[in-house]
Amino acid sequence: MTDSTSRPVRVRFAPSPTGSLHIGGLRTALFNWLFARHHNGTFILRIEDTDQTRFDPTALQTLTEALKWAGLDWDEGPIVGGSYGPYVQSERLALYQEWAKWLLDNDKAYKAYETPDELKKMRDDMIARKLPPGYNRQHRNLTAEQRAKFEAEGRAYVVRFKMPLEGETVVQDAVRGEVRFENDKQQDTVLLKADGFPTYHMAHVVDDHFMEISHVLRAVEWLPSLPIHWQLWEAFGWEPPIYAHLPVMLNPNGKGKMSKRNPPVDKFGNIIPVMVHDYIGRGYLPEALDNFLANIGWSFGDEREVFSMPEAIERFDLGRINPANSAFPPEKLDWLNGEYIRALQTEDLARRLKPFFEKADLEVNTEVLLKVTPLVQTRIKTLSEVVDLAGFFFHEEFIPPQADKLVQKKMDIAQTITALKKAREVLANLNEFTFDAQHSAIENLAKELGLSNGQLFGTLRVAVTGQQISTPVFETMEILGKEESLARIKLAIDSLNNPEQKAS
């Protein structure tokens, strides 16, 4: 296996603009980017939009947004330009048509004139005869007269490649070693469709040649197409790039690849995101997701799982890629994201948290946010979790909790009212409304009332936050301030005294 070449390293990530970027696509882009940066090479973004039936006009924006968010800057491509453009395939049609004609003129390809109905009949017939469905090459050796007849009928045609019918195609893959394919098992693949657009097979070879691509790092799903691509390079007489077929990310259970059509679930039955924008929306950090994806199928070494992208660039080579497909471990991503959140500076984390509050229609006071941030930093695994945990700090109006939420285990309403009244009195008499002063006073009160810390702290938490899970109660009250905290406790007492609200 080798990834060495005398040519300058030039790699490309070439997504189809059919929607948001798939998480597996981001991993492929990441590996290409790391490889380019390791070799001081060039990372190219190319948009492969030759399948016009699946074209999504918004996809280019979402693709570039996802790559920018992940920190994968491209050296050539849409937006940034470059000397090898255009970088959108639909703008390069004349080039593909020119080289399709070259293949025809040099007897490396042929025109096939079958109608859709004829092709369907052919496939049905092959299935009935228990033959592999596909094209039977019936137009491979048409005479000039037969071609003229079809064209006189006004038939549209596709251009098909003349695959060698004997021997083997042998390729040295930089990840999988030597791979061999029997030529007689391959199809005469369509290179140019009837609408004049090329297929992926034709377009990517032509583009990789003229963009001087040195290495093609792509998912192993493309391995069955490698013999066709390799034979195309041979037919053109061009120097092929080094191919490296990357392992696929499988569902957490190891069965099947991650798919939007059949969303994977974790061990708790929660749906795992498949598209990159869903990870952005849930509040994963780009540096954490990059680190996580690099760990799937590639080994940093030293048994380290947490590392920066500059560290990964320094070590990245194809020899460390495991060819086996790997299951996607969602728990590890949550753990890793939490590690990265805890490592952030307060101001940086606050800046990242702010959009999630704003998305929930909360008006954020920056001064309060900077005080809240250290309280949530050790308690969240994703940025989006902060809204449920600490959104109450930014509500326009505090809504007192239901009585049944205030009553703790092994307590009743009367005990809870007494506890809250006493706690309010104790807190009102504090000269300093600090964490230490509150904690000491309320801990002593719990002993006096014969309650556990959990019982008294718990009812106070619900009283001042309106929720059972929140930031710690004394730090919370310190941020809310004495006046607001006492007012909220009074509202909680009133809700318990309200005969319309019953404890459950």
C-alpha positions in Angstrom: 0.0 0.0 0.0 1.3 3.5 -0.8 0.1 7.1 -0.8 3.3 8.5 -2.3 3.5 10.2 -5.6 6.0 12.5 -7.3 3.2 14.9 -8.1 2.1 17.8 -5.8 -0.7 16.6 -3.5 -4.0 17.8 -4.9 -7.2 16.2 -3.5 -10.8 17.1 -3.9 -14.1 16.7 -2.1 -16.8 16.5 -4.7 -20.4 16.4 -3.2 -23.6 16.3 -5.3 -25.8 19.3 -4.5 -28.9 17.3 -3.5 -29.4 18.6 0.0 -27.6 19.1 3.3 -24.2 17.5 3.8 -24.4 13.9 5.2 -22.2 13.2 8.3 -20.4 10.5 6.2 -19.7 13.1 3.6 -18.2 15.4 6.2 -15.9 12.6 7.4 -14.7 12.1 3.7 -14.1 15.8 3.4 -12.2 15.8 6.7 -9.9 13.0 5.6 -9.2 14.8 2.3 -8.5 18.1 4.1 -6.2 16.5 6.7 -4.3 14.7 3.9 -3.9 17.9 1.9 -2.8 19.9 5.0 -0.4 17.1 6.1 1.4 17.2 2.7 1.2 21.0 2.3 -1.1 20.2 -0.7 -4.3 21.7 -2.1 -7.8 20.9 -1.0 -10.4 21.4 -3.7 -14.1 21.7 -3.5 -15.9 20.6 -6.6 -19.7 20.4 -7.1 -20.8 17.4 -9.1 -24.3 18.5 -10.3 -24.6 16.4 -13.5 -27.6 14.6 -12.2 -30.1 17.4 -12.8 -33.1 15.3 -11.6 -31.8 15.5 -8.1 -30.4 19.0 -8.1 -31.3 21.2 -5.1 -30.7 24.9 -5.7 -30.2 25.6 -2.0 -27.7 22.7 -1.6 -24.5 24.7 -2.5 -25.1 27.1 0.3 -25.9 24.4 2.9 -22.8 22.4 1.8 -20.4 25.4 2.0 -22.0 26.4 5.4 -21.3 22.9 6.8 -17.7 22.9 5.6 -17.0 26.4 6.9 -18.6 25.5 10.2 -16.4 22.5 10.5 -13.3 24.6 9.7 -12.6 22.8 6.5 -11.4 25.6 4.3 -10.9 24.9 0.6 -8.0 26.3 -1.4 -9.9 26.1 -4.8 -13.5 25.8 -5.6 -16.8 27.8 -5.5 -16.6 31.2 -3.8 -12.8 31.2 -3.6 -12.1 30.4 -7.3 -8.8 29.0 -8.6 -6.8 28.3 -11.7 -8.5 25.0 -12.6 -12.1 26.1 -12.7 -15.0 26.1 -13.3 -15.5 24.0 -10.2 -19.2 23.2 -10.9 -19.6 20.4 -13.4 -22.6 21.8 -15.1 -20.4 24.6 -16.3 -17.9 22.2 -17.8 -20.3 20.3 -20.2 -18.3 21.2 -23.4 -15.2 19.5 -21.9 -17.0 16.2 -21.2 -18.6 16.2 -24.6 -15.3 16.8 -26.3 -13.7 13.9 -24.6 -16.7 11.6 -25.1 -16.3 12.4 -28.8 -12.6 11.5 -28.5 -13.5 8.1 -27.1 -16.0 7.5 -29.9 -13.5 8.6 -32.5 -10.9 6.2 -31.0 -13.2 3.2 -30.7 -13.1 3.3 -26.9 -16.9 4.0 -26.7 -20.0 3.6 -28.8 -23.5 5.1 -29.2 -26.4 3.0 -27.9 -29.8 3.9 -29.3 -32.2 1.8 -27.2 -35.5 3.4 -26.0 -36.5 3.2 -22.3 -39.1 0.5 -23.2 -36.5 -1.6 -25.1 -34.1 -1.3 -22.1 -36.8 -2.4 -19.7 -37.7 -5.4 -21.9 -34.1 -6.4 -22.1 -33.7 -6.3 -18.3 -37.0 -8.2 -17.7 -35.8 -10.8 -20.2 -32.4 -11.2 -18.4 -34.2 -11.6 -15.1 -36.5 -14.2 -16.5 -33.5 -16.1 -17.8 -31.9 -15.8 -14.3 -29.1 -13.7 -15.7 -27.7 -10.6 -13.8 -29.8 -7.6 -14.9 -27.9 -5.1 -16.9 -27.0 -4.0 -20.4 -26.4 -6.9 -22.9 -24.1 -4.8 -25.2 -26.4 -5.3 -28.1 -25.5 -1.9 -29.7 -21.7 -2.3 -29.1 -20.9 -3.5 -32.6 -23.6 -1.8 -34.8 -22.8 -1.4 -38.5 -22.7 2.1 -40.0 -26.0 1.3 -41.7 -27.7 0.3 -38.4 -26.5 3.5 -36.8 -27.7 5.6 -39.8 -31.1 3.9 -39.6 -31.5 4.7 -35.9 -30.5 8.3 -36.4 -32.9 8.6 -39.3 -35.6 7.6 -36.9 -34.6 10.5 -34.7 -33.6 8.2 -31.8 -31.7 9.7 -28.9 -28.5 7.9 -27.9 -26.2 7.5 -24.9 -22.5 7.0 -25.1 -21.3 3.8 -23.5 -17.8 2.8 -22.6 -16.2 -0.2 -24.3 -15.1 -2.2 -21.3 -12.4 -4.8 -22.1 -14.2 -8.2 -22.3 -11.2 -10.3 -21.1 -8.5 -10.2 -18.4 -8.5 -8.4 -15.1 -8.3 -4.8 -13.9 -5.7 -4.7 -11.1 -5.3 -1.6 -9.0 -3.2 -0.8 -5.9 -5.5 0.9 -3.4 -3.7 3.0 -0.8 -6.0 1.7 2.0 -6.9 -1.8 0.8 -3.8 -2.9 -1.1 -4.1 -4.8 -4.4 -7.7 -5.1 -5.6 -8.6 -7.2 -8.7 -11.7 -7.3 -10.9 -12.7 -9.6 -13.7 -13.4 -7.5 -16.8 -16.1 -9.8 -18.2 -18.2 -9.1 -15.0 -18.2 -5.3 -15.7 -20.8 -3.3 -17.5 -20.4 -1.1 -20.6 -21.2 2.0 -18.5 -23.0 5.0 -19.8 -20.6 7.9 -20.0 -22.8 10.6 -21.7 -26.6 10.6 -21.2 -29.1 11.5 -23.9 -29.5 15.0 -22.4 -25.8 15.7 -23.1 -24.8 15.5 -19.4 -22.1 13.1 -18.4 -22.5 10.5 -15.7 -20.3 10.6 -12.6 -18.0 7.9 -14.2 -17.1 10.1 -17.1 -17.1 13.5 -15.4 -15.0 12.8 -12.5 -12.2 11.2 -14.5 -12.1 14.1 -16.9 -12.1 16.6 -14.1 -9.5 14.7 -12.0 -7.2 14.8 -15.0 -7.6 18.4 -15.9 -7.5 19.5 -12.2 -4.4 17.4 -11.7 -5.8 15.5 -8.8 -3.0 13.3 -7.3 -5.2 11.3 -4.8 -8.8 10.3 -4.8 -10.0 9.6 -1.2 -13.6 8.4 -1.4 -16.0 6.0 0.3 -15.6 2.3 -0.2 -19.1 2.3 -1.8 -17.3 3.4 -5.0 -14.9 0.5 -5.0 -17.1 -1.6 -7.4 -16.9 1.2 -9.9 -13.1 1.3 -9.7 -12.5 -1.0 -12.7 -14.6 1.2 -15.0 -12.8 4.3 -13.8 -9.4 2.7 -14.1 -10.1 1.5 -17.6 -11.2 5.0 -18.5 -7.8 6.4 -17.4 -6.2 3.7 -19.5 -8.3 4.5 -22.5 -7.5 8.2 -22.4 -3.8 7.4 -21.8 -3.7 9.7 -18.7 -1.8 9.1 -15.5 -4.3 8.0 -12.9 -4.4 9.4 -9.4 -3.8 7.1 -6.4 -7.1 5.8 -5.1 -7.9 5.3 -1.4 -11.3 3.8 -0.6 -12.3 4.8 2.9 -14.4 2.7 5.3 -18.1 3.6 5.7 -19.7 4.6 9.0 -22.3 2.1 10.0 -25.3 2.5 12.3 -24.6 2.1 16.0 -25.7 -1.5 15.9 -23.2 -2.2 13.1 -25.9 -3.1 10.6 -26.1 -0.9 7.5 -24.7 2.5 6.8 -26.2 5.7 8.4 -29.1 6.8 6.3 -31.6 9.7 6.4 -34.2 7.4 4.9 -33.9 4.9 7.8 -32.6 7.1 10.7 -30.4 5.3 13.2 -31.2 5.2 16.8 -29.1 5.0 20.0 -29.6 2.4 22.7 -32.3 4.5 24.3 -34.3 4.7 21.0 -33.4 8.4 20.3 -32.9 9.3 16.7 -29.3 10.0 15.8 -28.8 12.9 13.4 -27.5 12.0 9.9 -27.1 15.5 8.3 -24.4 17.9 9.5 -26.9 20.8 10.0 -28.7 18.7 12.6 -25.5 18.4 14.5 -25.1 22.2 14.3 -28.6 22.7 15.5 -28.2 20.4 18.5 -25.2 22.3 19.6 -22.2 20.1 18.9 -18.9 21.9 18.7 -17.2 21.7 15.3 -13.8 20.9 16.9 -15.5 18.1 18.8 -17.2 16.7 15.8 -14.0 16.8 13.7 -12.1 15.0 16.5 -14.9 12.4 16.7 -15.0 11.8 12.9 -11.3 11.5 12.7 -11.4 8.7 15.3 -13.8 6.7 13.1 -11.6 4.7 10.8 -8.3 6.4 11.5 -6.0 6.1 14.5 -4.2 9.0 16.0 -2.0 6.7 17.9 -0.7 6.7 21.6 -4.2 5.5 22.6 -5.3 9.1 22.5 -8.9 10.0 21.7 -8.9 13.7 22.3 -6.7 15.7 20.0 -6.8 19.0 18.0 -6.9 19.2 14.2 -3.3 20.7 14.0 -2.2 17.6 15.9 -4.1 15.3 13.5 -2.6 17.1 10.5 0.9 16.4 11.8 0.2 12.6 11.9 -2.3 12.0 9.2 -1.4 9.4 6.6 -3.3 6.8 4.8 -1.5 3.9 6.5 -3.3 4.6 9.7 -6.7 4.1 8.1 -8.5 0.9 9.1 -10.2 -0.5 5.9 -13.0 -2.1 8.0 -16.3 -0.3 8.3 -16.9 1.1 11.8 -20.1 1.6 13.8 -21.0 5.1 14.8 -20.8 5.5 18.6 -23.1 8.3 19.7 -22.3 8.1 23.4 -18.6 8.8 22.6 -19.6 11.9 20.6 -21.6 13.2 23.6 -18.7 12.5 25.9 -16.2 14.2 23.6 -18.4 17.2 23.1 -18.8 17.6 26.8 -15.0 17.5 27.2 -14.6 20.2 24.6 -17.3 22.4 26.3 -15.5 22.1 29.6 -12.2 23.2 28.1 -13.6 26.4 26.7 -13.0 29.8 28.2 -16.1 31.4 29.8 -16.4 34.2 27.2 -16.0 31.8 24.3 -18.6 29.4 25.7 -21.0 32.2 26.4 -20.7 33.4 22.9 -21.6 30.0 21.6 -24.5 29.5 24.0 -26.1 32.9 23.2 -27.6 31.8 19.8 -29.4 28.9 21.4 -31.2 31.1 23.9 -32.1 33.5 21.1 -33.4 30.7 19.0 -35.8 29.9 21.9 -37.0 33.6 21.7 -35.2 34.6 24.9 -33.6 38.0 25.2 -30.1 37.5 26.6 -28.5 39.8 29.1 -24.8 39.4 28.4 -23.7 40.2 32.0 -26.1 37.5 33.3 -25.0 35.1 30.7 -21.4 35.4 31.7 -22.4 34.5 35.3 -24.6 31.6 34.2 -22.1 30.1 31.8 -19.7 28.5 34.5 -22.8 26.9 36.1 -23.9 25.1 33.0 -20.4 24.3 31.7 -20.0 21.1 33.7 -23.6 20.0 33.2 -24.2 20.1 29.5 -23.1 17.7 26.7 -24.4 19.8 23.9 -25.0 23.6 23.6 -28.7 23.2 23.0 -29.2 21.6 26.4 -28.6 25.0 28.0 -32.1 26.2 27.2 -33.9 23.6 29.3 -31.3 23.9 32.1 -31.0 27.7 32.4 -33.5 29.4 30.1 -35.4 30.6 33.1 -32.8 33.2 33.7 -33.9 35.1 30.6 -37.7 34.7 30.7 -39.5 38.0 30.5 -41.9 37.0 33.3 -41.4 34.3 35.9 -44.2 31.7 36.0 -44.4 30.1 39.5 -44.3 26.3 39.5 -47.2 24.0 40.1 -47.6 22.9 43.7 -46.9 19.3 43.0 -43.5 20.1 41.7 -42.5 21.9 44.9 -43.4 19.1 47.2 -40.3 16.8 47.7 -40.2 13.1 48.5 -41.5 12.2 52.0 -42.9 15.8 52.4 -46.4 17.1 52.3 -47.8 20.5 51.4 -47.9 21.8 55.0 -44.2 20.9 55.5 -43.2 22.4 52.2 -45.0 25.7 53.1 -43.3 25.8 56.5 -39.9 25.0 54.9 -40.2 27.7 52.3 -41.4 30.4 54.8 -38.6 29.6 57.1 -36.1 29.6 54.3 -37.4 33.0 53.0 -37.0 34.5 56.5 -33.4 33.1 56.9 -32.4 34.3 53.4 -34.0 37.8 54.0 -31.8 38.2 57.1 -28.5 37.5 55.3 -26.2 40.6 55.1 -24.4 39.0 52.1 -26.3 37.1 49.5 -23.4 34.9 48.5 -23.2 31.2 47.8 -21.4 30.5 51.0 -23.8 32.5 53.2 -26.9 31.0 51.6 -25.5 27.4 51.8 -24.5 27.6 55.4 -27.8 29.2 56.5 -30.1 26.8 54.6 -28.0 23.8 55.6 -28.5 24.7 59.3 -32.2 25.3 58.6 -32.6 21.8 57.2 -31.2 20.3 60.4 -33.5 22.5 62.4 -36.5 21.4 60.4 -35.5 17.7 60.4 -35.2 17.7 56.6 -32.4 16.4 54.4 -30.4 18.8 52.4 -31.9 17.2 49.3 -35.4 17.9 50.4 -34.9 21.6 51.4 -32.5 22.4 48.5 -34.9 20.7 46.1 -38.0 22.7 47.0 -36.0 25.9 47.0 -34.6 25.1 43.5 -38.1 24.5 42.1 -39.4 27.7 43.9 -36.7 30.0 42.3 -36.3 28.3 38.9 -39.7 26.9 38.2 -38.2 23.6 37.3 -36.9 20.4 38.9 -33.7 20.2 36.9 -31.7 23.4 36.8 -28.4 25.1 37.7 -27.5 24.7 41.4 -29.8 26.6 43.7 -27.5 28.8 45.7 -25.4 29.9 42.7 -28.7 30.6 40.9 -30.1 32.7 43.7 -26.8 34.7 43.9 -27.2 35.5 40.2 -30.9 36.3 40.4 -30.3 38.5 43.4 -31.8 38.7 46.9 -34.9 40.7 46.0 -35.9 38.5 43.0 -35.1 35.2 44.8 -37.3 36.2 47.8 -40.1 37.3 45.5 -40.1 33.9 43.7 -40.1 32.0 47.0 -43.2 34.1 48.0 -44.9 33.1 44.7 -44.2 29.5 45.4 -45.7 29.7 48.9 -48.8 31.4 47.4 -49.2 28.6 44.9 -49.1 26.0 47.7 -51.7 28.0 49.6 -53.9 28.2 46.5 -56.7 25.6 47.1 -57.1 25.1 43.3 -53.6 23.5 43.0 -53.3 20.1 44.6 -50.1 18.2 45.2 -49.8 14.9 43.4 
